[in-house]
Amino acid sequence: MSKIIPTTQEQGEWPERWKTLDHGIRVGRYIDREFLDLEFEKLWSKTWQVAARVDAIPDVNDFITYDIGDQSVFLVRTSEDSIKAYHNVCPHRGTALTLDQGSFEHGNIICPFHGWRWNTEGENQYVLERHEFRGGKLCNSDVALKSLPCEEYAGFVFINFDRDCGPFEEYIAPVKKLLDDCIIKDMRHYWWKKIPVPSNWKAAQEAFFEGYHVPATHPQLETAAADFIYGETIEDEYEAYGHHSVDYESFANGHGRFYAGRASNYQGNVKRFGPDKDPVDAMADRLQLLVDGMDAQVLQHDVDLLRSLRGKLGEDDNLGAEYVKVLYSDAAKVNRPMPEAKPEILSQWGGMIYLFPNVLVFPQAGNAMIYRAMPDPEDPNKGTFEIFSTRTLPEDAPRERATCEVVTEPNSPDQVYLIPRQDLGNLERIQKGLRSKSMRQIWLASHNEKLILNMHQELDKYVQSP
């Protein structure tokens, strides 16, 4: 990975415009090419990172290509229970062995340039005119494919470019129980989109580190709070804001989460939908906005089950509890895996689990929406944003291979749902503002934006390392 580091850093001085403050972040971290190069050199080359979902390579000999900066890797399923990662390069003349995703016929990895061949264990099997190389003494081990540390966990494939990296178990430990409790490992492919964004990768993911943005960015989801922001003052500002129900936790290794510290709309809190509205319809209408605006995390079948409760609740029944019962009863009928219905797990519904450096998981009952923010190889003002919609399926359901839809028109309703269009629509404005000569830093709220600060503090451990 290329390396361009300012003279001040080489002399042991950390540039002012790259500093992480107690109350904010200097803007150079988002807009300087030199900082982007430093991230490639010291972060992406050293950290554990998600290279793919396992659904992208469900069958033996399936492969997928992962590019980060100027480095390329391919993952291949070598057996039902094993996945390996290799540097995507032929050791002969440097040709990339894979593009995108596919399957190696008969388990043969063949260079398209001269036909050299390997098996999926990385062992060389054929060199054209072998006698011409190394005086006729070229060994298979001389030209074996170079592997990388690779771990399969929670439906993800993690890799690390550093062969001397720390144990994966230590990296994932702070969020392992959360991911296990929400059965992320059981989530299966529904849809996957890759969207170009006009912003730095960090700005793109930080848009989702808090619920503080919802009333202004998604006014249809919090109408009372939006009325306060965009209209006349309402009587009780505090009760109008849904983010007041959200708690945040920063963890070691840069990870974090937010969750429902108090009952959320996902769990049956349907206040402010009007005194004359049936509570089932009120909650269902709210969740329908998420189905129509996202089709991830909350799916149409979930809302249909909720509506089936209309007219069936007693005066003392709790809507949230009854909704949970009908969800779990329906799943049990088809042997569909579900997380345990414990309060601490239910509180994660509608929340987020952040995996440093660039993956966000939004779990729900038997579903999960997943985001991945990727840096542009050369321009700190650009990036790529991926959305994975996943769900559990009945145990006997066939495993569908995940394939990516590349979005060409991010503002098109035909290609991107409303809610991500609203979120991603802010990014061009954010990146434009970060380049303003009047802008030295972003300010961070101590509670609602604590995950952003925690992420940058972990990032500093990499980019400021010797």
Secondary structure, 3 states (H helix, E strand, C coil): CCCCCCHHHHCCCCCHHHCECCCEEECHHHHCHHHHHHHHHHCCCCCCEEEEEHHHCCCCCEEEEEEECCEEEEEEEEECCEEEEEECCCCCCCCCCCCCEEECHHHCEECCCCCCEECCCCCEEECCCHHHCHHHCCCHHHHCCCEECEEEECCEEEECCCCCCCCHHHHHHHHHHHHHHCCHHHCEEEEEEEEEECCCHHHHHHCCCCCCCHHHHCCCCCHHHHHHHHCCCCCCHHHHCHHHHEEEEECHHHCEEEEECCCCHHHCCCCCCCCCCCHHHHHHHHHHHHHHHHCCCCCHHHHHHHHCCCCCCCCCCCHHHHHHHHHHHHHHHCCCCCCCCCHHHHCCCCCEEEECCCEEEEEECCEEEEEEEEECCCCCCCEEEEEEEEECCCCCCCCCCCCCEECCCCCCCCCCCHHHHHHHCCHHHHHHHHCCCCCCEEECCCCCCHHHHHHHHHHHHHHCCC
